[in-house]
Amino acid sequence: MGAEKMMKRILQNNRGISLLVVVMVMVLLLSMTGASLLFSALNFRSANNLRISTTTLQAADAGIQHALTLIPSGGTFSYASQTTLVSSYAFTTGYSYMVTALNDSASSGGNTRTILTSTAQGPNGAQKVVVAYLTRDAGGAQGQGAVYIPGNASAIETSFSGNSFLISGNDKNFDGST
C-alpha cells in the first residue's frame, strides 16, 4: 500500500511540468522557424530561375534581331541548307546565342520565306529557342516603311504634300467628328 500512496503523490506533484511545456513550445517554434526558412529559400530559388529563364529568352530574341541585320537584301533567300548566321555571340553576363537560317520548303513563293532559329544558353543550363519566319515580297516590291497604311489606297483618307505629312492622332467617329 505504501507504493500506491507514493505513486499518487508523484502524479499529484507538479514539479517539472513547466520545463516540459517550455521544451514543447521551443520545439514548436524551432519547427516553424525552420519551415519558414526552407520556404523562403525555395521562393528565392524560384524567383532566380524565373529571372534566368526570362533573360535567356531575351537573349534568344536578341539573336533574331542580330540575324536580321546580317541578311542580305534581295527578292529571295539563299539558304537551301541550314546555314549558321551567327555562330556564337556571348555576353559577359553568362548568356550566349547562335542563329541558323533555312528556307521554308512549305512556302508557296519559292525561296521568299526563311526560318530563323535562335538558340540561347544561360546559367544553370537554361536554354530558350525563338523561331521567326521572315518573308520577302515575291514581286520584288520595296518593304513597308515606318508608316504603313494598310487597305485599299482609294478608300484611305490621306493628304500628303511632297515629302511632308501630318499625323494628328485624333480618332474619328463614323460621322467624321473627332
Disulfide bonds with the S-S distance in Angstrom:
none
